[in-house]
Amino acid sequence: MFEEQLKIALAEFWHVAWVLVLVIGVISIITGFVREYVPQEKLQKKLQNQKPVKGALMGAGLGVLTPFCSASMVPIARGMIEMSAPFSTVLPFLISAPLSNFVVVGIIFATFGLKTALIYFIWTFSCAIIAGLTVGFSSVKHHVKSLSQLSVNNSKTNATSSCGSIPVSFTQFDSSCSAAPPSCAPTTSSCCSPAPSNGGHAEKVRGALLFGKVLFKQIVPYVIIGAAISGIAVAFIPNTIIEKYLGDGSWYAIPIAAVIGVPLYLRIEMAIPILSALLAKGMAMGPAMALLIGGTGASLPEIAILSSMLKPKALIAFVLTVIVIAMLGGVLFMFV
């Protein structure tokens, strides 16, 4: 019995791992070229003093181009706030960067197909914009800490939040660093990515390939771990448990999945293969997507860091927004 389960686990591991490793390799290279050729600092400066509608669109759009996990995107949000970008622009970025970026959508496409990826992207991207517009016309937009407070916090953490002698910034913090930004110490090169080149096309291509290589090496271990957990789940978790608590018949499955997703701090590379295995065991698509959105859209490290730049009402608004998007997204995927 055990030998048969072990064979099933190994077969599932191989089936999931080689596909995702290939996809991650391609996406890593694409990410490198986007990083080299898209003038992200100029885009960031354009976010200043935007009206709610335009600001929400720009913030959400910028998030699509920046494949960051939930915690490692915080330095960018800090930079946006320091440059006087309104919270109605920052919030859509905080939502779309971990949920709607092209890396996430690409992995979902490779795993679940075009229809699921398209619906997922439209849902999360639209919700990011709607969240920005909602905040833009409410008093919550003023609940961001002042620049003087942020400057004090920056000066206190400058020694531990820099890559070498270069401060953590919009373009220099690596997108795949899973630790909270302050842990990116000068000697921890894995948290620091090569700065975008300013030369010609040949130099940019070399820079894109170098960044793609670094990103691939940092993401692949999570893919392997996720594939291994996927194989174990398929072989050893009884179908009855998944069907009972997370199947279509459980009305509480979606809210539970959405709420518990936040403290889990899921990385998309690890979450997708695990969810694929749980779906095969009987987990409904609704709870699966609620868990995915909640787990990748917010995390305890991110919330802790955001508290240094957002006042309580704005922080609560962000967390509740992610949970609502996860719950409603789970309901959406129950019917599509």
C-alpha positions in Angstrom: 0.0 0.0 0.0 2.7 2.5 1.0 4.8 1.6 -2.1 1.8 2.3 -4.3 1.2 5.6 -2.7 4.8 6.6 -3.0 4.7 5.8 -6.7 1.6 8.0 -7.1 3.4 10.8 -5.1 6.5 10.6 -7.3 4.5 10.6 -10.5 2.5 13.6 -9.4 5.7 15.4 -8.4 7.3 14.9 -11.8 4.1 15.8 -13.7 3.8 19.1 -11.9 7.4 20.0 -11.5 8.7 19.9 -15.1 5.8 21.9 -16.5 6.1 24.7 -13.9 9.9 24.8 -14.1 9.6 25.3 -17.8 7.0 28.0 -17.4 9.0 29.8 -14.7 12.1 29.8 -16.9 10.2 31.5 -19.8 8.5 34.0 -17.5 11.7 34.8 -15.7 13.3 35.8 -19.0 10.2 37.9 -19.9 10.4 39.6 -16.5 14.0 40.5 -17.2 13.2 42.2 -20.5 10.2 44.0 -19.0 12.4 45.3 -16.2 15.1 46.5 -18.7 12.8 48.2 -21.2 9.9 49.5 -19.1 10.9 52.8 -17.5 9.4 52.0 -14.1 10.8 55.0 -12.2 9.2 57.3 -14.8 5.9 55.5 -14.4 6.2 55.9 -10.6 6.7 59.6 -10.9 3.6 59.9 -13.0 1.6 58.5 -10.1 1.9 61.8 -8.2 -1.2 63.9 -7.6 -3.4 61.9 -9.9 -7.2 62.1 -9.8 -8.9 59.0 -8.3 -10.0 57.4 -11.6 -6.7 57.9 -13.4 -4.7 57.1 -10.3 -6.5 53.8 -9.7 -6.0 52.7 -13.3 -2.3 53.6 -13.2 -1.7 52.0 -9.9 -3.4 48.7 -10.9 -1.7 48.8 -14.3 1.7 49.3 -12.7 1.1 46.3 -10.5 0.6 44.1 -13.6 4.1 44.9 -14.7 5.7 44.3 -11.3 5.8 40.6 -10.4 6.3 40.9 -6.7 5.2 38.7 -3.8 3.1 40.4 -1.2 5.9 41.4 1.2 8.6 42.3 -1.2 6.5 44.9 -3.0 6.2 47.1 0.1 9.4 49.2 -0.6 7.8 50.2 -3.8 4.6 51.3 -2.1 6.7 53.2 0.4 8.4 55.0 -2.4 5.1 55.9 -4.0 3.8 57.3 -0.7 7.0 59.3 -0.2 6.5 60.8 -3.7 3.0 62.0 -2.6 1.0 59.4 -4.6 -2.5 59.2 -3.1 -3.7 56.1 -1.3 -6.3 55.7 -4.0 -3.3 54.9 -6.3 -1.2 53.0 -3.8 -4.0 50.6 -2.8 -4.7 49.3 -6.4 -1.0 48.7 -6.7 -0.8 46.8 -3.4 -3.6 44.5 -4.7 -2.7 44.0 -8.3 1.1 43.6 -7.8 0.8 40.2 -6.1 -2.5 39.1 -7.6 -2.7 40.4 -11.2 0.9 40.5 -12.4 1.8 38.6 -15.5 3.8 35.9 -13.7 0.9 34.9 -11.6 -1.5 34.9 -14.6 1.1 32.9 -16.6 1.4 30.2 -14.0 -2.4 30.0 -13.6 -2.7 29.7 -17.4 -0.2 26.9 -17.5 -1.9 25.0 -14.7 -5.7 25.6 -15.2 -6.0 26.9 -18.8 -6.8 30.1 -20.6 -10.4 30.5 -19.4 -9.5 30.3 -15.7 -6.5 32.6 -16.1 -8.5 35.2 -18.0 -11.4 35.2 -15.5 -8.9 35.4 -12.6 -7.0 38.3 -14.2 -10.2 40.3 -15.1 -11.6 39.8 -11.6 -8.5 40.7 -9.6 -7.5 43.6 -11.8 -11.0 45.0 -11.8 -11.3 44.7 -8.0 -7.9 46.5 -7.6 -9.3 49.5 -9.6 -12.7 49.4 -7.8 -10.9 49.4 -4.5 -8.8 52.4 -5.5 -11.9 54.3 -6.6 -13.8 53.4 -3.4 -10.9 54.7 -1.3 -10.5 57.8 -3.5 -14.0 59.0 -2.7 -13.8 58.2 1.1 -12.0 59.6 4.1 -9.7 56.6 4.2 -7.5 58.1 1.6 -6.2 60.5 4.2 -5.1 57.8 6.6 -1.6 57.5 5.4 1.3 58.5 7.7 3.1 61.8 6.9 6.3 62.0 5.0 8.2 63.1 8.1 7.1 59.9 9.9 8.3 57.8 6.9 11.6 59.6 6.8 12.2 58.9 10.5 11.4 55.2 9.9 13.7 55.2 6.9 16.6 56.6 8.8 16.2 54.0 11.6 16.2 51.1 9.2 18.6 52.4 6.5 21.5 50.1 7.6 19.4 46.9 7.3 17.2 47.8 4.4 19.7 48.4 1.7 21.4 46.2 -0.9 25.1 47.0 -0.5 25.4 50.8 -0.4 22.3 51.3 -2.5 19.0 51.9 -0.7 16.1 49.6 -1.4 14.1 51.3 -4.1 11.5 50.7 -6.8 13.9 49.2 -9.2 16.5 47.5 -7.0 14.6 45.3 -4.7 14.3 41.8 -6.0 10.8 40.6 -6.9 11.3 37.1 -5.5 12.8 37.9 -2.1 10.4 36.1 0.1 11.5 37.7 3.3 10.3 41.0 4.6 12.2 43.9 3.0 14.1 44.9 6.2 15.8 41.5 6.2 17.6 42.3 3.0 20.9 43.0 4.6 23.9 44.3 2.7 25.6 40.9 2.8 22.4 39.0 1.6 22.9 39.2 -2.1 19.9 36.9 -2.8 17.6 39.8 -1.9 19.3 42.2 -4.3 18.9 42.0 -8.0 21.1 43.6 -10.6 20.2 47.2 -11.3 18.7 47.8 -14.8 21.3 48.8 -17.3 21.4 52.1 -19.0 23.3 51.1 -22.2 22.3 49.9 -25.6 20.2 46.9 -26.7 23.0 44.4 -26.3 23.6 45.5 -22.7 19.9 45.4 -22.0 19.6 41.9 -23.3 22.5 40.7 -21.2 20.9 42.5 -18.2 17.5 40.9 -18.9 19.0 37.4 -19.2 21.1 37.9 -16.0 18.1 39.0 -14.1 16.0 36.2 -15.5 18.7 33.7 -14.4 18.8 35.2 -10.8 15.0 35.2 -10.6 14.7 31.6 -11.9 17.2 30.3 -9.4 15.3 32.0 -6.6 11.8 30.9 -7.6 12.5 27.3 -8.6 13.1 26.0 -5.1 9.5 27.0 -4.2 8.2 25.3 -7.3 10.0 22.1 -6.3 8.7 22.3 -2.7 5.2 23.0 -4.0 5.4 20.0 -6.4 6.6 17.8 -3.6 3.8 18.8 -1.3 1.4 18.3 -4.2 2.6 14.7 -4.7 2.2 14.0 -1.0 -1.3 15.5 -0.9 -2.4 13.5 -3.9 -1.1 10.2 -2.5 -1.8 10.5 1.2 -4.7 12.9 2.0 -8.0 11.1 2.0 -10.5 12.4 -0.5 -13.3 12.4 2.1 -11.6 15.1 4.3 -11.3 17.5 1.4 -14.8 16.8 0.1 -16.3 17.3 3.6 -14.7 20.6 4.5 -13.8 22.2 1.2 -16.2 20.6 -1.3 -19.1 22.2 -3.1 -21.5 21.2 -0.4 -19.8 23.2 2.3 -21.3 26.7 2.5 -18.5 27.8 4.9 -15.7 26.6 2.7 -15.1 29.9 0.8 -15.1 32.3 3.8 -12.8 29.9 5.7 -10.4 29.6 2.8 -10.3 33.4 2.3 -9.7 34.2 5.9 -7.0 31.5 6.6 -5.2 32.4 3.4 -3.9 35.7 4.8 -1.7 34.4 7.6 -0.5 31.5 5.4 1.7 33.9 3.3 1.5 31.7 0.2 3.9 32.2 -2.7 2.1 31.6 -6.0 4.8 29.2 -7.2 4.2 27.0 -4.2 0.4 27.5 -3.9 -0.6 26.5 -7.5 0.7 22.9 -7.4 -0.7 22.4 -3.9 -4.1 23.7 -5.0 -4.0 21.5 -8.1 -3.5 18.5 -5.8 -6.3 19.5 -3.5 -8.6 20.1 -6.4 -7.9 16.5 -7.6 -8.8 15.3 -4.1 -12.2 17.0 -4.2 -11.6 20.6 -3.2 -14.1 22.9 -5.0 -12.8 25.6 -7.3 -14.4 28.3 -5.3 -12.5 27.7 -2.0 -9.3 27.0 -4.0 -9.4 30.4 -5.6 -10.5 32.1 -2.3 -7.4 30.5 -0.6 -5.2 31.5 -3.5 -6.3 35.2 -3.6 -6.3 35.5 0.2 -2.9 33.8 0.6 -1.1 35.7 -2.2 -2.9 39.0 -1.9 -1.9 39.7 1.8 0.4 38.3 4.4 1.3 38.9 8.0 4.8 40.2 7.1 3.3 42.6 4.6 0.7 43.8 7.1 3.3 44.4 9.7 5.5 46.4 7.3 2.5 48.4 5.9 1.7 49.5 9.5 4.8 51.7 9.4 3.3 53.8 6.6 -0.5 53.3 6.9 -2.7 54.4 9.7 -5.0 51.8 11.3 -8.1 52.6 9.2 -6.1 52.4 5.9 -4.5 49.1 7.0 -7.8 47.6 8.0 -9.3 48.8 4.7 -6.5 47.0 2.8 -6.9 43.7 4.7 -10.7 43.7 4.4 -10.4 44.5 0.7 -8.2 41.4 0.1 -10.6 39.2 2.1 -13.7 40.5 0.3 -12.0 40.0 -3.1 -11.0 36.5 -2.1 -14.5 35.6 -0.9 -16.4 37.1 -3.9 -13.8 35.6 -6.3 -14.4 32.2 -4.7 -18.2 32.6 -5.3 -17.5 33.7 -8.9 -15.4 30.6 -9.6 -18.2 28.4 -8.2 -20.4 29.4 -11.2 -17.9 29.5 -14.1 
